């Protein structure tokens, strides 16, 4: 069937298939639970996940029930034969059907900020909002309609329902935190906008004379959003009292680790909060009267190698902090280090560093299995000697370690925002590349007083600015190791046997590697 997936999902798919897709009311069990094809928990019935007892899941059910009802009343035949003015792509989307019966317009905002959309109403006059039960009088069929993030509506030229109160909710976050993202050790400013808060079963906090933040932390993602280290006594005692900065706008500044009295060695996974007045009668919550939760970045590094400077025969420890980045592996029972090694000194190791890979993706076979760091939540490590672990030859040097950190079955991997960190970077494909800190790149060599000369050369090369014994390696630009030997500062190395061209040299002494280009003419 022609048309976008959005169009097909909303109105043109056969009914039984549509219901089959959504009859579990938003099933949230990972596909790898109990093995990828293993039995999953039932959504309803005895001993089930009790989805039918969840009001939010019932709203999902009623939403799709309503969409099907609109489609069935108008009829797939009329929708298919109608004049259409759809917008299938972009932050805002539109389905507009001009039929010989009931006309239909669906608009939605997929962006994270408010956006305006041209509804392309097929006619002037009264249009009815299916879920709210309200109506609008359309005089300009293309007048822009502004939608909040995630907001969407179904409009028809005939009233099809009296509305379903509360089924469709539009989220407007009443809290902003700056800076964001933030760490437990950061001083942050929390701003609460009472005009955007859900009031629960109270009168809300509009016009309140005092507002308190009642809050706590989640130290582990396994705690099922149960707050601990709570600050607030539900009395007018000044603990958690916010400062009024404008009508219905309140602020408080805190350093989370201090404010919640976090023990040394522990880290905050999330902070959670709601708001109240001085008498603890009226409240302010998040979406659908829920507590507001915000992720807290770890104060510990994402990935480290110790020692930072190493050679092929140095035992190194790679440590992964699952509480950093996007936190996919927090509270994991096992974490695997799927890795390769880069033996070419380059600033762009994305391709060359995935060499001599250790690990079998998706297999819980122990190859690359990490060990949990004692006393540290969500920190894992693995110890290895590069030569033995990756099978390096005598002349190969580990300039880079390429890595992915994954769950035992490979269904989940730990990721972060692409970009640099202290000892490497995260690539755009979310792979980690960890740099050997002992490398002195060619652009830094002059400041180190080191020199290979003459360069270019057609015969012998010598060395200046280094003493004692060291190792020389020569590579082609494609990373092929073509020469290696032990030399001293007074050595003369004959390279007449090399074809004219550009080569990469590595000079290794103790934990320092000098690298540059040698031109043979």
N, C-alpha and C positions, 0 to 999 in steps of 0.2 A: 504494500500500500504506500502511495506517495505521501509526502508531508513529513514534518519534523517529528522526532521522538516525543517532544513536548505535546504536539498536537495529537499524536496517536494515543498517548497515555491518558490524555484528558477526555477525549470524546470519540475516537474512531475505532478503538479495539473492541473485539467481541466481549460481551459481558462476562462469561465464565472465566476467560483468561484474565480479565481485569481483576476480578474478585480473587482469583488464585494468587495473583501477585501480592495482594495486600491483606489476605485473610488472617495473617499472623499478627497484625496490628503493630508492625515495626519490630520484628524479631531482632534481638541484639546479642545473640550468642555467636562468638567467633566461629567461622567455618571450620577451624582446626580443633575445636573443642572435641575431646575424645577421639582424636584422629579425624582427618578431613572427611572421611565417609562414615565416621562412627555415629552412633545414635545420639541425638541432641535432646535436650529437655523439651517436654511438651509445653505449649503455650497456655493451655487451659486444662481443666480437669483435676482430679486428685493428684497431689504431689507435683503439680506443674508450677510454672512461673507465675500463675495467677494473673495473666494479662487482662482477663475480663474484669478484675477488681481494680484496675488502674483507670482513673478518670482521664488521664492524659491519653492512654491508649484507646479508650472509648472515643475520645475526640478524633483520633486518627481514623477509627472505623466510621464515625459519622461523617467525616469529611469526604471519604471516598464513596460512601453511600450517597451523599448529596450530589457529588459529581456524576455518579451513575444515573441518579434520578433526573438530573438536567438533561443528560444525553438521551435517556430513554423517552422522556416527555417530548422533546423536540424530534427525536428520531434520527438514527444514523443515515437514512436515505436522504432526508432534507439537508443534513449537515454536509453530506458528500456532494450534493448537487448545488449547494449554495454558492453565491458570490463571496469570495474570501479576500480579506486584507490582513494577512498575518505578518508578524515580525518574529522570526524564529531564533534570531541570534542577538547577542549584545547583553548589556546589563539589564535592560528591560525587555519583556517579551509580550506579545499580543496575539490573541486569536480572535478574529472578527468574522462572523458568519451572517450574511444577509440572505435569509431564506424566504420562501413563499409563505411561511407561517410565523413562528416565533424567532426573532433575531437574537443573536448571542454575541457577547464580547467578554473575553477573559483577559485581564492584564495582571502583570506581576513584576516585581523588582528583585533581581537576583544579586544586586550589589550590596556592599557593606555600608553604603551611605545612601541618603535619600536621592531619588532620581525621579524625573518627570517622563511621562509616556504619552504619546498621542493615541487615544483609545480607538479612533476610527469608528465611532458609532455610525451605524448604517442609516439612522434617521433621527430627527429631532423628537422631542417629547419626553415622556416619563420612562425611565429605565429602572428596573428593580434589582437590588442587591440580594442574591439568593441567600447568603448565610446571615447577613445582618438583619434582613427584613426591611431595611430602609429603601428609599427611592430617591432618585435625582432627576431634576428637570434639565434636559439637554437642549440648549439653544444653539451651541456651536459644536458640531459633531467631532471636530478635531482640537478642541480646547485641551491643553495639556493638563494631566492629572498627576500630582506629586504623590509618590509612594515612599513610605519608610522602608528601610532594609527588610526584605523578606515579606513585605506586604503584597497581597494579591486579592482580586475580587472577581466574582462572576456576576455579570449584568445581563438581564433579559428584558425584552419588550413586554412581557406578560409576567405577572406575579406567579411564581411557581411554588413558593413556600412562604410561611410567615416569619422565617428566620430561625436560627438555632443559636441562642445566646451562649457565648463563651466557647463555641466549638473552634472558631478561628481566632487566634490571638496574634497580635503584632507586637514584637518585642522592641522596646525602647529602653536601653540600659540607663538606669538612674545613677550609675556610679562611673566616674572616670578616675584613673590612677596615673599619676605622672611622677617619675618616668615610668614607662611601661614598654617592654618587660623590665622587671626589677628583681633584685636579689634580697635575701633576708637581711643583709647588712646595709642596704640602701636606705637613705632617708626618702620617704615617699609622701606625696600629698594625695589624700583621698577626698574627692568632691562628691557630694550627694545632692541630686536634684529631686526635690520632693514632688515636682510636677510630673515626673516620669515613673514614680514608684507605684507598685501595687499596694493597696491598703490592707489586704487581708480581710478580716471581718471587723475592721475598725473604721473610723472616720478618716484615717490617713493623716499625713503630716503637713498638708497645705496650711500655711499660716501659723505653724507651730512656733512657740516662743523659745523652746529649747529642743535640740535634737541630740540624741546620744547614738553612738555606734556601738552595738553589741556584737562582739566578734570573737573568733578563735581561729585555730589552725588545724590543718590535716598534715600529719607528719609522714603518712604513707598512703599511697593511692588505694591500698587494700582496706582502708578504714571505712569505705562506703560513705564518705562525706559526713562522718561523725566528727564534730568539732571538739578539740581539746584545748587546753591552755586558754580558756575563755577569759576575756577581759570585759567586765560589765556585771553590775549587781542588780539591775532592774530597779534601781532607786535613784533619786536625784542627788547623787553623791559626788558628781564631777568626774567619775571614772568613765572615760570614753566620750566626754562632752565635746561637741563640735563647735566651731566658730562660724557665725553667720556672716557670709560675704555679700549676699544680695537676697532679695525676696525669694524664699524657698530654696536657696543655695547654701550649703553648709560644707565646711572643710575641717579636716584634721590631718596633722602630719605625724608620722610614726616611723620608727626603724623597726621592722617586724621582729627581728631576732631579739631585740631588747624589750619591745612592747609586750611580746608574748612569753618572755622569759624562757627562751629555748635553751636547753642544756647543751653544753659543749659537746661537739661530735654529732649532734642531731641537726637535721635540716628540714626546712618547711617545704612541703609539697604544694599546698594551697592555703590561702586564707579565705575564710568565709565570714559573712556579715549580714546583719539586718539593722534597722534603725527604729528608734522609738522616741517618744517625748519624755519629759521629765517625770511624769506621773506613771509611765509605763502602761498607758491606756491605748494610745494610738501608735500604729506601726507603719513602717515602710519596707517593702520587700522588692524582690526582682520579679522576673516573668512568672505570671500565674502564681503570685504570692509565695515564691520560693526564696530561699537564702541565696545570696550572691556569692559566687566562688571565683577566685582569681589565682592563676598559676604563679608560683614563685620560682625564679631561676635559682639554681644551685650556686653557692659561693665557691664551690670547688671546681677545678678545671674539668673540661669535658673529657679529654683524653690526654694522658701523659706517657712519656717514655722515660725510664730511669735506669742508668744515667742518661742524660740528654746527649752526651757525646759517646759514641761507641764504635767499635769495629766489628768485624765478622765473628770474632771469638769472644766478645764481651757478653756476659749474661745480662739481658735487659728485662725490665718489668713494664708491661703495657697495662695501664689502668684506665678503665672505662667507667664514667659516672653516668648511670642511667637516669639520674634525676636532673640532667641537663638537657638542653635542646627541646625536642618535642615529647620527650618522656614516654615513648612507646613501650620501653622495657622496664619501667618501674615495677617492682615487686615480681619480676620474672623468677621462675624457679631455676632456670638455666640460661646462660648466655654464651654464645659461641663467637670466637674471634676468627672470622673468615678473612684470610689475608694473603698478600703477595709481597714481593720485594723488588725494589728498583735498584739496579746496579749501574745506572747511568746518571751522572750529575747533571740535572736539568731543572729548570724552574717550572716545567710543565710535565709532571710525571703521570698524568692521567692514563696514558696508554702504556708507557714503558714500565711503570711500577707494578702492574698486574702481571708479574712474572713469578714462576715457581710457586704457584698458588697452593696453599695448605687449607684444606677444608672441603667437605662434601655437602653442598647446599641441601638443606632440608633433611639431613640425616643426623640423628642423635648418636653418633658413633665415637665421640670423644676427641675427634681431631679438631683442635682449636678450642676445646672446652675451657672456659674461664672459671676461676675460683672466687667466691665472694670474700671481700676483704673483712676480716673479723672486726666487729664493733662498728662497722660503717654501713649504713643503710644504702642499698642500691649502688654500691661500688664493687667492681669486679676487676680481677687482674689475671694476667698470664705471664709466666716467666719462660724465656727462651734464649737460646744462643743462635744468632742468625745463620751461622755457617751450617750447623747441624739441622736446624729447624727447616730451612729453605733449601738445603743442599747446595750451598755456594761452593764454587771451585776456589782454588788457592788465590787467584788474582781478583776475584769478584768482591766488591765492596758494597755494603748496604746503605745507599744514600737515602732511600725512601722506604717506608712501609705503607702499603696500601691496605685498607681494612674496611670491612663491614661488620657490625655487631648485630647478631641475629638471635632469635629464639631457637629453641631446639629443633622445631619443625620447619624453620625458615619462613614461617608465615608472617613474622613481625621483625622489623629491624629498627634499630635506634637511629634517629636522624636529627639534624639540626639545620639552622639557616645557613645556606651556602656562604662561604667567606672564610677569612683567615682567623686562626686562633694562635696561641703562643708558639706552638711547635709544629704548625702545619696548616692545613686548610680543609674545608669541606667543599667538594666539587659540586657543580650544578646537578649532577646525577645523584648527589647525597652520599657518595663514597668519601671516606676519610683518607687523607694522605699525610703521613707523619714524617717529618724531616729529621734526619740525623743532624744534631746540632753541631757536630764536629767539622762539617764541611765549610771550607772557605771558598766561595765562588770566585770565578775569574775576575769579576768586577771589583773584588776586594783584595786581590792579591798584591797589588802595588803598595797598599797601605800596610801590608804585612812584611814588606821588604824582601819578598821572594821573587825569583825570576828564573825562567828557563830561557837559555840563549845559546846560539843565535836563533831567532824566530822571526821570519821564515828561515829554514835551513835546507841544505841539500846534502849534508854530511853528518857531523856529530852535534850533539847537544850537551850543554853543561848546566850546572845549577848554582844559584847564588842566593844567599840569605837563609840557608838552612845548614845545620851541622849534624854530625852523627850519621847513623844508618837509617834509610827510609826505603819505602817501596814505590816503584814506578809502574804505572799501568797505562797502556795506550788503547783507545777504543776508536772504532769508526763512528761516524755521525749517527749510524743506525744502532749503536750500542754493542757491536761485536768486539769482544776482547781479543786484540791481536798481538799483544806483547805485555810481558810482565817480568820484573826482576828486582832484586835487592841492590841498592846503590848507596854511595856515600857522597858527601858534598864535593869531593874532588874527582868524582867519576866522569868519564866521557862515554856517552852512549851513541853508537853508530846507528843511524836510521836510514842509511842509503838504500836498504832493501825495501823500503816502503814506497808505494806508488805515490806520485805527486797528488796532493790533496790536503784536506783539513781533517785533523784528528783531535780527539779529546784526550788530555792527559790528566792523570790523578797521581798526586804525590801524597803518600800516607805516612805519617809519623806519629806514633802514640795515638792520641785521640783527635788529631788534626788532619784534615785532608785539604790539600791545595789542588784546585782544579782549574783548567783553562784549555785553550785551543793551541794546537801546534800546527803550523803550516809547513808542509814539505814541498819543495820545489824541484 
